[in-house]
Amino acid sequence: MIDYDYECIYQFYKDVIHKKGDGLLTAEIDFLLRMYCYGSIYMTAEWTKHKMPLAPEEITERLLDALPPKLFELLKDL
């Protein structure tokens, strides 16, 4: 399930970046995107396994705070 979620979210963000312009998904951005997608999926899974000790708004805020600045610039208008 985690791998499936990762692939869906990763592809979603890749498509968003591609729509913004060709050449924006550089090797560096792709690395950051893959790292962020894996991290956010695993942190969300951990959150659910531990009976969601944070409110959904708190986990969402923390995940957004962890977004690398270079990705934030590409995705801030979502």
Stockholm file with secondary structure:
# STOCKHOLM 1.0

chainA/1-78         MIDYDYECIYQFYKDVIHKKGDGLLTAEIDFLLRMYCYGSIYMTAEWTKHKMPLAPEEITERLLDALPPKLFELLKDL
#=GR chainA/1-78 SS CHHHHHHHHHHHHHHHHHHHCTTCSCHHHHHHHHHHHHHHHHHHHHHHHTTCCSCHHHHHHHHHHTSCHHHHHHHTTC
#=GC SS_cons        CHHHHHHHHHHHHHHHHHHHCTTCSCHHHHHHHHHHHHHHHHHHHHHHHTTCCSCHHHHHHHHHHTSCHHHHHHHTTC
//
